[in-house]
Amino acid sequence: MSHSHEQPHLEIEDHEDPDGWATWAIGIGGAFLMITTVAIACGIYYRAVTTEAFDKSVNIRYEQRDMVRDAQHAVLLESAHWVIEHDEASGERTTRLVLPIHDAMDIIAGNAK
């Protein structure tokens, strides 16, 4: 880059080093600002995560839960039956609910009819 001869040549003057206390103050202030920013960002993130987890695990919609439970109960009533057994030695009478294993697996897997 060339300069015209008409403009005076400006020389850069020597400057002293910046004040040490100002350099330390800016460095410490910048570090404090960065740590504060990261802490606030982490707080916002973890609050959002815990709110989402609370909504998913605690605030279950009761209508949906009741509908699934009623569907599972209907499947149990269709395929299950009670068996009454009498033990002659002790004289006890026991009743058991018998459910075919494939129907039980369908209920567990959520493949209710």
C-alpha positions as CSV (number, residue, x, y, z in Angstrom):
1,M,0.0,0.0,0.0
2,S,1.5,3.2,-1.0
3,H,1.1,6.6,0.6
4,S,1.0,9.9,-1.2
5,H,3.9,12.2,-0.5
6,E,1.5,15.0,0.4
7,Q,0.3,13.3,3.6
8,P,2.6,13.4,6.6
9,H,3.9,10.1,7.8
10,L,2.4,9.3,11.2
11,E,4.6,7.4,13.6
12,I,3.2,5.1,16.3
13,E,4.2,6.4,19.7
14,D,5.4,4.1,22.3
15,H,2.8,3.5,25.0
16,E,3.3,2.1,28.5
17,D,1.9,-1.3,29.5
18,P,-1.7,-1.2,30.8
19,D,-2.3,-0.9,34.5
20,G,-1.9,-4.3,36.2
21,W,-4.9,-3.8,38.5
22,A,-7.1,-3.0,35.6
23,T,-6.0,-6.1,33.8
24,W,-6.7,-8.2,36.9
25,A,-10.1,-6.6,37.5
26,I,-11.2,-7.2,33.9
27,G,-10.0,-10.8,34.0
28,I,-11.7,-11.6,37.3
29,G,-14.9,-9.8,36.3
30,G,-14.9,-11.7,33.0
31,A,-14.4,-15.0,34.8
32,F,-17.2,-14.2,37.3
33,L,-19.5,-13.2,34.4
34,M,-18.8,-16.5,32.5
35,I,-19.3,-18.7,35.6
36,T,-22.6,-16.9,36.4
37,T,-23.8,-17.3,32.8
38,V,-23.0,-21.0,32.8
39,A,-24.7,-21.5,36.2
40,I,-27.9,-19.7,35.1
41,A,-28.0,-21.7,31.9
42,C,-27.6,-25.0,33.8
43,G,-30.3,-24.0,36.2
44,I,-32.7,-23.2,33.4
45,Y,-31.9,-26.6,31.7
46,Y,-32.3,-28.7,34.9
47,R,-35.5,-26.9,35.8
48,A,-36.9,-27.8,32.4
49,V,-35.8,-31.4,32.7
50,T,-37.3,-31.9,36.1
51,T,-40.5,-30.2,35.1
52,E,-40.8,-32.5,32.1
53,A,-40.0,-35.6,34.2
54,F,-42.6,-34.5,36.8
55,D,-45.2,-34.0,34.1
56,K,-44.5,-37.4,32.6
57,S,-44.4,-39.5,35.8
58,V,-46.7,-37.7,38.3
59,N,-49.2,-35.8,36.3
60,I,-50.6,-38.8,34.4
61,R,-54.0,-38.1,32.8
62,Y,-56.5,-40.0,34.8
63,E,-58.8,-40.5,31.9
64,Q,-56.1,-42.3,29.9
65,R,-55.0,-44.4,32.9
66,D,-58.6,-45.4,33.7
67,M,-59.2,-46.3,30.0
68,V,-56.2,-48.6,29.9
69,R,-57.1,-50.2,33.2
70,D,-60.7,-50.8,32.0
71,A,-59.4,-52.3,28.7
72,Q,-57.1,-54.7,30.6
73,H,-60.0,-55.6,33.0
74,A,-62.2,-56.4,30.0
75,V,-59.5,-58.7,28.6
76,L,-59.2,-60.5,31.9
77,L,-63.0,-61.0,32.1
78,E,-63.1,-62.4,28.6
79,S,-60.3,-65.0,28.9
80,A,-60.0,-65.7,32.7
81,H,-62.1,-68.0,34.7
82,W,-62.2,-69.0,38.3
83,V,-61.3,-72.5,39.4
84,I,-62.5,-73.9,42.8
85,E,-60.5,-76.7,44.4
86,H,-61.4,-78.6,47.4
87,D,-58.6,-80.2,49.5
88,E,-60.0,-83.3,51.1
89,A,-57.1,-83.8,53.6
90,S,-57.4,-80.4,55.2
91,G,-61.0,-79.6,54.2
92,E,-60.0,-76.2,52.8
93,R,-61.6,-74.8,49.7
94,T,-59.5,-72.5,47.5
95,T,-60.4,-70.4,44.5
96,R,-57.9,-69.4,41.9
97,L,-58.2,-67.1,38.8
98,V,-56.8,-68.9,35.8
99,L,-55.6,-67.0,32.8
100,P,-54.0,-68.5,29.7
101,I,-50.4,-67.5,29.4
102,H,-50.7,-66.0,25.9
103,D,-53.5,-63.7,27.1
104,A,-51.4,-62.7,30.0
105,M,-48.4,-61.9,27.7
106,D,-50.7,-59.8,25.5
107,I,-51.9,-57.8,28.4
108,I,-48.4,-57.1,29.6
109,A,-47.2,-56.2,26.2
110,G,-50.2,-53.8,25.7
111,N,-51.7,-55.8,22.9
112,A,-55.1,-56.0,24.5
113,K,-58.0,-56.9,22.3
